[in-house]
Every structure is written in C-alpha cells, then in structure tokens.
Amino acid sequence: MRNKIYFNHKDLSDFGVFIANAGVYNSPARGYDKVSVPGRNGDVIFEKERFENIEHTYPAVIYKDFDVTFDALKAYLLSCEGYAELQDSFHPEEYYVATFVGIDNIKVPRDHSIGSFELTFDRKPQKFLVEGKQTQTFNAFPVTMLNPTPFYAYPLIRLYGSGTLTMGDVELVLSTSASYVDIDCDLQEALQAGENLNITLTDGKFPRLAKGLNTINWTGSKIEITPRWYTI
C-alpha cells in the first residue's frame, strides 16, 4: 500500500505523489517566559499557555511522468495561501492546520521518469482529532461533554437566541436580536453572517473545554458545539 498526503482537501496522489513516512516525531516547543530573581536559585516560569509552530517535512516520491506531474504539483501547492488542513494516511484519525513552505532535496534520474523530494509545511502545533470536527446539537440543559485529551479545546459554538452560557468557570451573557451567533473560542470572536458581535457579550472571557467531563448550560433555545479536540 502506498501512503498518501492530503492538503487543502486535495489528494496529492492526483499528482502521483506518495510519502515514505509520517515525517515528524519531535514535539513543538512550549511557550513560556523565564525571569531570574536575585538571591533565588532557578528561574521563575510564566506560562504563556501556548505551543510554538513546528516544521513538518514529508519525504515524497513521484513514480512516473515526473516532469509533467511535478510542475502541476508545484503550481497547486504554491497557489494555496494561508493555513489549510493537512493530513496523511499514516494517521487517518488526525489532521493538522498548516501552510505550505517549499520543496527541497529533489533527486531525479537522467530519464526524469521518477523523482524523490521533500515537502515542507509550517504547521500549528496541534494534532486535531477528526472526531472533534463533528458538531453536536443540544436542546435541553444542562448537558455534559467529555474531552478525551489532556489539553483545553477551544470550540466553535453556535448559540440560538439570547441568554447565558455557562461552560466550566466561564459565564458568557449574550444579548442580540440575531437568530443565532457563532462564538469562535479560538479566534475569540462572536460573529453573525460575518458581522462581529463581540460588543453583545458582557464578559471578555471566552469558554473552553477542559480535559474530562465539562458541564454546559445555556438559557437560550438551542446550542451547537464543534469541540475541536486536539492533542500535541
């Protein structure tokens, strides 16, 4: 079986590209500041509650028609701007969010029939779980959601009506005439049809889903939650 890579919802085997392995096994760096205090051994650590981006390189090969397919591959990858989903067949239950960096270490025989190279992406540190893309709908409250990972998840929440949302230690009050509002807890934005409604929130904190069971209450009519589970 030849292993595949998918980027921006495109199967790169359409260009004849297959990968030799999953590419990266090192972990992203944890973000923190250190402060040295006179007369005190060791440094004081201030957590930033974030992880740094990581460079992800796949060893890849095209087995036939290299000249034609490689040019098409380059054109496609270089046309993808910003972040997009990145996934490989070694880990079908996970996906990354990455931007394409470049192609290096190209090796081609004289007849140019095949070729090997490395595809490099700059990706966010999370390994998102595919199951975390599934939206769950609730009409009666309170409810519970189980976070299967040891990391906080920052969900996308669609709230119908006005009311008070309680999730963990965060209480968020929404007052709006809109039929629904999307709360993006990662971007920390409240949106309705592209319009920013952050002003309708009475608390500047956005909720998140802690590891284990989370109790959720909403005094409006309905709520839809896409949890975005991830690990590192």
Backbone as CSV, one residue per row, in Angstrom:
resi,resn,N_x,N_y,N_z,CA_x,CA_y,CA_z,C_x,C_y,C_z
1,MET,0.839,-1.207,0.000,0.000,0.000,0.000,0.871,1.254,0.000
2,ARG,0.601,2.169,-0.906,1.313,3.433,-0.952,0.587,4.456,-0.096
3,ASN,1.351,5.167,0.720,0.742,6.113,1.656,0.588,7.494,1.026
4,LYS,-0.491,8.163,1.411,-0.884,9.405,0.766,-0.781,10.592,1.709
5,ILE,-0.828,11.777,1.093,-0.879,13.034,1.823,-1.989,13.882,1.195
6,TYR,-2.712,14.595,2.051,-3.823,15.434,1.605,-3.571,16.851,2.117
7,PHE,-3.736,17.834,1.250,-3.557,19.224,1.656,-4.629,20.089,1.035
8,ASN,-5.252,20.909,1.887,-6.318,21.798,1.430,-7.418,21.001,0.728
9,HIS,-7.744,19.818,1.312,-8.798,18.920,0.825,-8.479,18.347,-0.561
10,LYS,-7.201,18.285,-0.899,-6.769,17.726,-2.178,-5.880,16.524,-1.924
11,ASP,-6.195,15.406,-2.572,-5.364,14.206,-2.501,-4.183,14.399,-3.448
12,LEU,-2.965,14.509,-2.881,-1.803,14.789,-3.726,-1.383,13.598,-4.570
13,SER,-1.989,12.436,-4.353,-1.726,11.314,-5.266,-2.331,11.595,-6.644
14,ASP,-3.217,12.594,-6.736,-3.708,13.025,-8.052,-2.556,13.548,-8.910
15,PHE,-1.465,13.977,-8.254,-0.251,14.414,-8.954,0.800,13.301,-8.962
16,GLY,0.409,12.094,-8.550,1.344,10.978,-8.493,2.225,10.967,-7.261
17,VAL,1.891,11.774,-6.251,2.735,11.921,-5.064,2.336,10.912,-3.983
18,PHE,3.356,10.219,-3.451,3.169,9.332,-2.308,4.292,9.607,-1.307
19,ILE,4.052,9.283,-0.034,5.025,9.596,1.013,5.581,8.315,1.632
20,ALA,6.826,8.415,2.101,7.509,7.253,2.664,7.199,7.048,4.140
21,ASN,6.985,8.137,4.878,6.653,8.026,6.298,5.916,9.280,6.748
22,ALA,5.573,9.313,8.046,4.753,10.402,8.574,5.514,11.699,8.764
23,GLY,6.823,11.658,8.678,7.589,12.891,8.604,8.156,13.454,9.886
24,VAL,7.346,13.642,10.921,7.798,14.366,12.112,7.435,13.601,13.376
25,TYR,8.400,13.490,14.275,8.143,12.817,15.548,8.528,13.690,16.742
26,ASN,9.203,14.810,16.507,9.548,15.699,17.617,8.336,16.539,18.010
27,SER,8.347,17.062,19.222,7.198,17.812,19.727,7.441,19.308,19.587
28,PRO,6.363,20.102,19.512,6.523,21.561,19.437,7.001,22.113,20.772
29,ALA,7.652,23.265,20.719,8.153,23.902,21.936,7.015,24.562,22.698
30,ARG,7.066,24.468,24.015,6.081,25.118,24.869,6.457,26.582,25.040
31,GLY,5.480,27.458,24.936,5.743,28.883,25.090,5.732,29.297,26.548
32,TYR,6.828,29.918,27.001,6.888,30.426,28.369,7.995,31.467,28.474
33,ASP,7.924,32.304,29.524,8.968,33.282,29.822,9.671,32.872,31.113
34,LYS,10.969,33.174,31.172,11.747,32.914,32.375,12.255,34.236,32.945
35,VAL,12.177,34.362,34.259,12.673,35.556,34.935,13.619,35.122,36.046
36,SER,14.819,35.696,36.040,15.795,35.412,37.093,15.609,36.393,38.241
37,VAL,15.503,35.872,39.450,15.298,36.688,40.649,16.574,36.658,41.492
38,PRO,17.161,37.828,41.774,18.380,37.858,42.600,18.162,37.178,43.958
39,GLY,19.131,36.366,44.347,19.057,35.676,45.627,18.169,34.449,45.625
40,ARG,17.663,34.080,44.467,16.772,32.908,44.383,17.310,31.950,43.336
41,ASN,17.518,30.709,43.714,18.015,29.708,42.777,16.940,29.341,41.760
42,GLY,17.396,29.133,40.544,16.454,28.776,39.486,15.703,29.985,38.961
43,ASP,14.991,29.780,37.863,14.207,30.848,37.249,12.737,30.710,37.606
44,VAL,12.041,31.825,37.592,10.587,31.825,37.739,9.973,31.652,36.344
45,ILE,9.062,30.704,36.227,8.444,30.387,34.942,7.060,31.019,34.851
46,PHE,6.801,31.726,33.747,5.481,32.281,33.462,4.957,31.620,32.187
47,GLU,3.961,30.769,32.366,3.393,30.041,31.233,2.607,30.972,30.308
48,LYS,2.798,30.808,29.003,2.028,31.566,28.013,0.784,30.810,27.551
49,GLU,0.657,29.559,28.034,-0.467,28.701,27.648,-0.561,28.561,26.130
50,ARG,0.574,28.322,25.493,0.595,28.127,24.047,1.785,27.267,23.667
51,PHE,1.723,26.689,22.466,2.827,25.943,21.885,3.229,26.616,20.579
52,GLU,4.493,26.488,20.223,5.010,27.120,19.010,4.673,26.286,17.769
53,ASN,4.645,26.941,16.605,4.527,26.213,15.340,5.692,25.250,15.167
54,ILE,5.496,24.253,14.319,6.519,23.250,14.076,6.659,23.025,12.575
55,GLU,7.877,22.802,12.121,8.118,22.499,10.703,7.918,21.009,10.477
56,HIS,7.124,20.686,9.487,6.754,19.288,9.204,7.174,18.950,7.778
57,THR,8.088,17.993,7.643,8.626,17.629,6.328,8.297,16.177,5.995
58,TYR,7.705,15.964,4.826,7.391,14.624,4.340,8.375,14.224,3.238
59,PRO,9.035,13.067,3.346,9.781,12.520,2.217,8.789,11.950,1.198
60,ALA,8.873,12.414,-0.036,7.864,12.065,-1.033,8.513,11.571,-2.314
61,VAL,7.696,10.923,-3.160,8.192,10.392,-4.432,7.069,10.444,-5.462
62,ILE,7.449,10.687,-6.704,6.557,10.546,-7.854,7.129,9.422,-8.705
63,TYR,6.324,8.406,-9.005,6.822,7.187,-9.629,6.811,7.212,-11.152
64,LYS,6.095,8.147,-11.774,6.072,8.185,-13.235,5.705,9.579,-13.712
65,ASP,6.062,9.868,-14.974,5.744,11.153,-15.615,6.144,12.333,-14.731
66,PHE,7.348,12.278,-14.173,7.774,13.251,-13.182,7.711,14.687,-13.705
67,ASP,8.213,14.924,-14.898,8.282,16.287,-15.435,6.919,16.968,-15.443
68,VAL,5.919,16.240,-15.885,4.584,16.826,-16.021,3.919,16.982,-14.660
69,THR,3.918,15.908,-13.883,3.182,15.935,-12.618,3.847,16.819,-11.574
70,PHE,5.179,16.908,-11.583,5.865,17.739,-10.593,5.556,19.219,-10.805
71,ASP,5.514,19.652,-12.047,5.166,21.046,-12.327,3.736,21.355,-11.878
72,ALA,2.828,20.412,-12.100,1.440,20.609,-11.672,1.343,20.642,-10.148
73,LEU,2.130,19.793,-9.494,2.149,19.786,-8.028,2.631,21.127,-7.479
74,LYS,3.742,21.637,-8.024,4.269,22.922,-7.571,3.239,24.029,-7.749
75,ALA,2.588,24.047,-8.900,1.599,25.102,-9.169,0.468,25.045,-8.158
76,TYR,0.019,23.841,-7.848,-1.084,23.717,-6.885,-0.665,24.176,-5.493
77,LEU,0.457,23.659,-4.993,0.884,23.978,-3.629,1.185,25.463,-3.461
78,LEU,1.816,26.059,-4.453,2.162,27.474,-4.354,0.942,28.382,-4.500
79,SER,-0.152,27.843,-5.001,-1.380,28.641,-5.123,-2.205,28.627,-3.833
80,CYS,-1.828,27.763,-2.895,-2.562,27.663,-1.620,-2.002,28.687,-0.636
81,GLU,-2.780,29.670,-0.299,-2.331,30.726,0.606,-2.892,30.504,2.008
82,GLY,-2.118,30.884,3.004,-2.588,30.796,4.383,-2.630,29.361,4.888
83,TYR,-3.368,29.179,5.980,-3.481,27.860,6.605,-4.542,27.018,5.909
84,ALA,-4.297,25.710,5.869,-5.261,24.751,5.324,-5.064,23.425,6.045
85,GLU,-6.017,22.521,5.890,-5.902,21.216,6.539,-4.838,20.359,5.844
86,LEU,-4.050,19.664,6.671,-3.000,18.766,6.208,-3.208,17.423,6.893
87,GLN,-3.214,16.350,6.117,-3.455,15.024,6.680,-2.662,13.984,5.892
88,ASP,-2.303,12.888,6.560,-1.642,11.789,5.856,-2.315,10.474,6.225
89,SER,-2.095,9.458,5.395,-2.768,8.174,5.601,-2.158,7.365,6.731
90,PHE,-1.019,7.809,7.278,-0.460,7.134,8.445,-1.314,7.400,9.690
91,HIS,-1.979,8.561,9.732,-2.783,8.942,10.892,-4.150,9.446,10.416
92,PRO,-5.005,8.556,9.923,-6.288,8.997,9.368,-7.235,9.590,10.406
93,GLU,-6.952,9.348,11.702,-7.821,9.868,12.753,-7.425,11.275,13.187
94,GLU,-6.356,11.839,12.587,-5.854,13.155,12.955,-5.668,14.028,11.715
95,TYR,-5.597,15.330,11.944,-5.227,16.246,10.878,-4.526,17.445,11.486
96,TYR,-3.783,18.175,10.656,-3.064,19.365,11.091,-3.650,20.594,10.386
97,VAL,-3.248,21.764,10.857,-3.549,23.024,10.165,-2.201,23.638,9.817
98,ALA,-1.925,23.799,8.520,-0.572,24.147,8.081,-0.600,25.056,6.864
99,THR,0.566,25.653,6.591,0.768,26.398,5.351,1.973,25.796,4.634
100,PHE,1.916,25.774,3.321,2.999,25.183,2.535,4.221,26.086,2.540
101,VAL,5.404,25.482,2.740,6.660,26.235,2.778,7.447,26.061,1.486
102,GLY,7.726,24.814,1.085,8.515,24.625,-0.126,8.882,23.170,-0.371
103,ILE,9.598,22.955,-1.485,10.051,21.629,-1.901,11.581,21.643,-1.963
104,ASP,12.210,20.659,-1.325,13.665,20.621,-1.255,14.188,19.214,-1.559
105,ASN,15.525,19.141,-1.698,16.233,17.858,-1.878,15.640,17.027,-3.012
106,ILE,15.477,17.674,-4.151,14.906,16.996,-5.322,15.975,16.125,-5.969
107,LYS,15.641,14.853,-6.190,16.560,13.909,-6.824,15.824,13.228,-7.972
108,VAL,16.392,13.399,-9.184,15.740,12.893,-10.393,16.767,12.167,-11.249
109,PRO,16.487,10.946,-11.719,17.410,10.261,-12.627,17.429,10.929,-14.001
110,ARG,18.355,10.492,-14.850,18.529,11.160,-16.141,17.293,11.122,-17.018
111,ASP,16.525,10.050,-16.932,15.359,9.957,-17.831,14.145,10.717,-17.290
112,HIS,14.262,11.286,-16.090,13.195,12.101,-15.487,11.858,11.359,-15.376
113,SER,11.901,10.040,-15.304,10.663,9.277,-15.207,10.101,9.293,-13.788
114,ILE,10.993,9.299,-12.804,10.580,9.327,-11.410,11.386,10.412,-10.689
115,GLY,11.026,10.661,-9.439,11.791,11.633,-8.668,11.390,11.600,-7.204
116,SER,12.364,11.888,-6.339,12.082,11.987,-4.904,12.376,13.410,-4.440
117,PHE,11.742,13.815,-3.353,11.880,15.184,-2.863,11.278,15.251,-1.465
118,GLU,11.369,16.424,-0.843,10.775,16.642,0.472,9.773,17.790,0.397
119,LEU,8.602,17.555,0.954,7.565,18.584,1.042,7.559,19.125,2.471
120,THR,7.721,20.436,2.623,7.807,21.035,3.953,6.640,21.992,4.190
121,PHE,6.029,21.835,5.367,4.914,22.673,5.789,5.249,23.306,7.137
122,ASP,4.729,24.479,7.373,4.798,25.122,8.680,3.419,24.951,9.293
123,ARG,3.338,24.142,10.341,2.016,23.817,10.865,1.840,24.250,12.312
124,LYS,0.578,24.453,12.653,0.252,24.726,14.046,0.583,23.490,14.887
125,PRO,0.820,23.672,16.186,1.322,22.561,16.994,0.311,21.450,17.246
126,GLN,-0.979,21.731,17.082,-1.991,20.743,17.444,-2.105,19.614,16.424
127,LYS,-2.363,18.418,16.952,-2.843,17.299,16.158,-4.345,17.219,16.431
128,PHE,-5.136,17.785,15.535,-6.579,17.809,15.737,-7.180,16.428,15.478
129,LEU,-8.147,16.046,16.295,-8.830,14.774,16.120,-9.979,14.950,15.132
130,VAL,-10.075,14.031,14.184,-11.144,14.101,13.194,-12.507,14.084,13.877
131,GLU,-12.643,13.313,14.954,-13.923,13.244,15.658,-14.317,14.599,16.238
132,GLY,-13.332,15.480,16.465,-13.620,16.799,17.007,-14.235,17.753,16.001
133,LYS,-14.345,17.329,14.735,-14.991,18.149,13.713,-16.508,17.941,13.687
134,GLN,-16.971,16.926,14.413,-18.396,16.607,14.419,-19.159,17.580,15.325
135,THR,-20.186,18.187,14.775,-21.000,19.138,15.524,-22.080,18.408,16.312
136,GLN,-22.210,18.747,17.593,-23.236,18.166,18.453,-24.275,19.234,18.778
137,THR,-25.547,18.849,18.714,-26.658,19.768,18.950,-27.364,19.416,20.256
138,PHE,-27.667,20.452,21.065,-28.344,20.250,22.341,-29.543,21.196,22.431
139,ASN,-30.665,20.652,22.947,-31.890,21.443,23.104,-32.371,21.520,24.548
140,ALA,-31.816,20.665,25.419,-32.193,20.652,26.831,-30.922,20.716,27.670
141,PHE,-30.996,21.429,28.785,-29.787,21.713,29.562,-30.047,21.487,31.051
142,PRO,-28.953,21.248,31.830,-27.540,21.217,31.420,-27.178,19.916,30.707
143,VAL,-26.040,19.949,29.994,-25.506,18.770,29.317,-24.031,18.633,29.680
144,THR,-23.446,17.490,29.345,-22.020,17.284,29.570,-21.347,16.854,28.277
145,MET,-20.087,17.255,28.127,-19.245,16.805,27.015,-17.938,16.298,27.599
146,LEU,-17.450,15.175,27.043,-16.213,14.571,27.523,-15.072,14.920,26.581
147,ASN,-14.094,15.657,27.088,-12.879,15.963,26.325,-11.927,14.780,26.484
148,PRO,-11.615,14.060,25.395,-10.801,12.849,25.506,-9.301,13.114,25.580
149,THR,-8.886,14.383,25.572,-7.465,14.716,25.557,-7.092,15.471,26.835
150,PRO,-5.784,15.583,27.133,-5.360,16.336,28.315,-5.215,17.830,28.079
151,PHE,-5.661,18.329,26.914,-5.476,19.731,26.562,-6.821,20.456,26.451
152,TYR,-6.813,21.745,26.805,-8.013,22.553,26.612,-8.377,22.597,25.130
153,ALA,-9.668,22.451,24.849,-10.173,22.609,23.488,-10.914,23.936,23.394
154,TYR,-10.811,24.579,22.221,-11.417,25.889,22.007,-12.477,25.746,20.908
155,PRO,-13.698,25.457,21.314,-14.720,25.039,20.355,-15.301,26.185,19.530
156,LEU,-16.017,25.796,18.489,-16.889,26.702,17.748,-18.296,26.437,18.248
157,ILE,-18.944,27.473,18.754,-20.262,27.336,19.390,-21.267,28.210,18.645
158,ARG,-22.386,27.618,18.253,-23.480,28.402,17.671,-24.608,28.461,18.686
159,LEU,-24.917,29.683,19.123,-25.960,29.918,20.116,-27.205,30.471,19.434
160,TYR,-28.356,29.871,19.720,-29.622,30.340,19.170,-30.372,31.112,20.257
161,GLY,-30.755,32.352,19.921,-31.450,33.192,20.879,-30.475,33.911,21.792
162,SER,-31.015,34.619,22.759,-30.209,35.310,23.757,-30.266,34.536,25.064
163,GLY,-29.243,34.734,25.899,-29.243,34.051,27.176,-27.862,34.031,27.790
164,THR,-27.686,33.122,28.753,-26.435,32.984,29.472,-25.859,31.598,29.219
165,LEU,-24.615,31.569,28.757,-23.892,30.314,28.543,-22.919,30.118,29.699
166,THR,-22.983,28.954,30.322,-22.037,28.605,31.375,-21.285,27.352,30.947
167,MET,-19.958,27.475,30.879,-19.108,26.366,30.479,-17.862,26.410,31.352
168,GLY,-17.702,25.421,32.216,-16.573,25.438,33.131,-16.671,26.628,34.069
169,ASP,-15.591,27.395,34.147,-15.579,28.560,35.040,-15.915,29.856,34.316
170,VAL,-16.427,29.753,33.085,-16.745,30.945,32.297,-18.252,31.075,32.143
171,GLU,-18.751,32.257,32.416,-20.152,32.582,32.172,-20.211,33.691,31.138
172,LEU,-20.920,33.443,30.062,-20.970,34.378,28.945,-22.417,34.762,28.694
173,VAL,-22.697,36.046,28.740,-24.064,36.540,28.550,-24.173,37.158,27.161
174,LEU,-25.143,36.680,26.388,-25.338,37.149,25.022,-26.678,37.855,24.907
175,SER,-26.641,39.088,24.386,-27.860,39.844,24.160,-27.868,40.330,22.721
176,THR,-28.752,39.768,21.914,-28.789,40.120,20.496,-30.154,39.801,19.918
177,SER,-30.508,40.509,18.843,-31.751,40.213,18.133,-31.523,39.235,16.996
178,ALA,-30.242,38.853,16.754,-29.921,37.898,15.698,-30.475,36.523,16.050
179,SER,-30.841,35.740,15.034,-31.400,34.411,15.290,-30.370,33.472,15.890
180,TYR,-29.099,33.683,15.529,-28.032,32.886,16.125,-26.735,33.674,16.057
181,VAL,-25.786,33.293,16.895,-24.458,33.901,16.905,-23.431,32.784,17.011
182,ASP,-22.371,32.854,16.213,-21.270,31.902,16.285,-20.192,32.448,17.211
183,ILE,-19.826,31.664,18.221,-18.772,32.025,19.157,-17.552,31.182,18.822
184,ASP,-16.528,31.803,18.238,-15.287,31.097,17.924,-14.331,31.304,19.088
185,CYS,-14.203,30.279,19.919,-13.412,30.407,21.146,-11.911,30.402,20.876
186,ASP,-11.497,29.985,19.686,-10.088,30.044,19.323,-9.726,31.449,18.851
187,LEU,-10.514,31.994,17.931,-10.278,33.350,17.433,-10.776,34.407,18.408
188,GLN,-11.585,33.997,19.383,-12.187,34.904,20.367,-13.010,35.982,19.665
189,GLU,-13.943,35.489,18.863,-14.836,36.379,18.136,-16.256,35.847,18.191
190,ALA,-17.215,36.770,18.242,-18.631,36.441,18.127,-19.104,36.995,16.790
191,LEU,-19.616,36.122,15.926,-19.944,36.518,14.560,-21.356,36.080,14.185
192,GLN,-21.994,36.904,13.363,-23.273,36.537,12.766,-23.281,37.044,11.341
193,ALA,-23.268,36.097,10.398,-23.220,36.445,8.974,-22.038,37.365,8.673
194,GLY,-20.893,37.099,9.291,-19.696,37.877,9.048,-19.573,39.149,9.863
195,GLU,-20.628,39.529,10.561,-20.592,40.745,11.378,-20.086,40.419,12.780
196,ASN,-19.130,41.215,13.258,-18.575,40.994,14.591,-19.555,41.510,15.648
197,LEU,-19.908,40.596,16.579,-20.869,40.937,17.625,-20.244,40.834,19.014
198,ASN,-18.938,41.006,19.105,-18.280,40.927,20.411,-18.879,41.921,21.409
199,ILE,-19.396,43.014,20.887,-19.949,44.044,21.763,-21.190,43.546,22.502
200,THR,-21.817,42.490,21.984,-23.024,41.975,22.631,-22.698,41.098,23.835
201,LEU,-21.428,40.734,24.017,-21.035,39.890,25.137,-20.738,40.761,26.348
202,THR,-21.187,40.330,27.516,-20.970,41.125,28.721,-19.733,40.677,29.501
203,ASP,-19.000,39.704,28.979,-17.778,39.243,29.640,-16.723,39.033,28.563
204,GLY,-15.516,39.505,28.805,-14.465,39.402,27.800,-13.844,38.025,27.676
205,LYS,-14.162,37.104,28.600,-13.576,35.769,28.550,-14.391,34.858,27.637
206,PHE,-13.668,33.987,26.921,-14.324,33.009,26.066,-14.177,31.630,26.695
207,PRO,-15.205,30.786,26.577,-15.148,29.474,27.223,-14.195,28.518,26.516
208,ARG,-13.815,27.454,27.223,-13.005,26.386,26.670,-13.395,25.089,27.361
209,LEU,-13.059,23.973,26.738,-13.420,22.667,27.256,-12.201,22.022,27.887
210,ALA,-12.237,21.822,29.198,-11.118,21.228,29.917,-11.097,19.716,29.699
211,LYS,-10.002,19.076,30.087,-9.937,17.622,29.982,-11.000,16.989,30.873
212,GLY,-11.511,15.850,30.446,-12.550,15.178,31.213,-13.936,15.739,30.934
213,LEU,-14.840,15.559,31.906,-16.232,15.982,31.743,-16.387,17.488,31.907
214,ASN,-17.173,18.085,31.020,-17.485,19.512,31.085,-19.002,19.674,31.146
215,THR,-19.480,20.437,32.115,-20.907,20.725,32.224,-21.213,22.033,31.496
216,ILE,-22.248,21.995,30.665,-22.610,23.151,29.831,-24.071,23.490,30.073
217,ASN,-24.340,24.767,30.280,-25.721,25.225,30.442,-25.956,26.431,29.536
218,TRP,-27.118,26.494,28.931,-27.481,27.601,28.051,-28.953,27.908,28.257
219,THR,-29.270,29.170,28.548,-30.646,29.560,28.829,-31.398,29.975,27.578
220,GLY,-30.723,29.947,26.410,-31.397,30.213,25.148,-32.094,28.966,24.640
221,SER,-32.427,28.942,23.353,-33.252,27.852,22.822,-32.454,26.616,22.417
222,LYS,-31.284,26.812,21.814,-30.535,25.668,21.278,-29.071,26.045,21.176
223,ILE,-28.207,25.015,21.181,-26.771,25.253,21.041,-26.160,24.154,20.181
224,GLU,-25.232,24.536,19.318,-24.464,23.585,18.511,-22.982,23.785,18.832
225,ILE,-22.287,22.690,19.126,-20.887,22.771,19.530,-20.040,21.873,18.650
226,THR,-19.031,22.469,18.018,-17.995,21.709,17.322,-16.755,21.780,18.208
227,PRO,-16.394,20.686,18.898,-15.438,20.804,20.009,-13.976,21.052,19.621
228,ARG,-13.567,20.574,18.451,-12.169,20.768,18.013,-11.157,20.142,18.977
229,TRP,-11.403,18.886,19.357,-10.436,18.192,20.227,-9.073,18.138,19.560
230,TYR,-8.031,18.228,20.359,-6.682,18.066,19.812,-5.734,17.541,20.880
231,THR,-4.625,16.987,20.413,-3.519,16.618,21.271,-2.266,17.224,20.666
232,ILE,-1.112,16.972,21.286,0.137,17.554,20.793,1.092,16.435,20.365
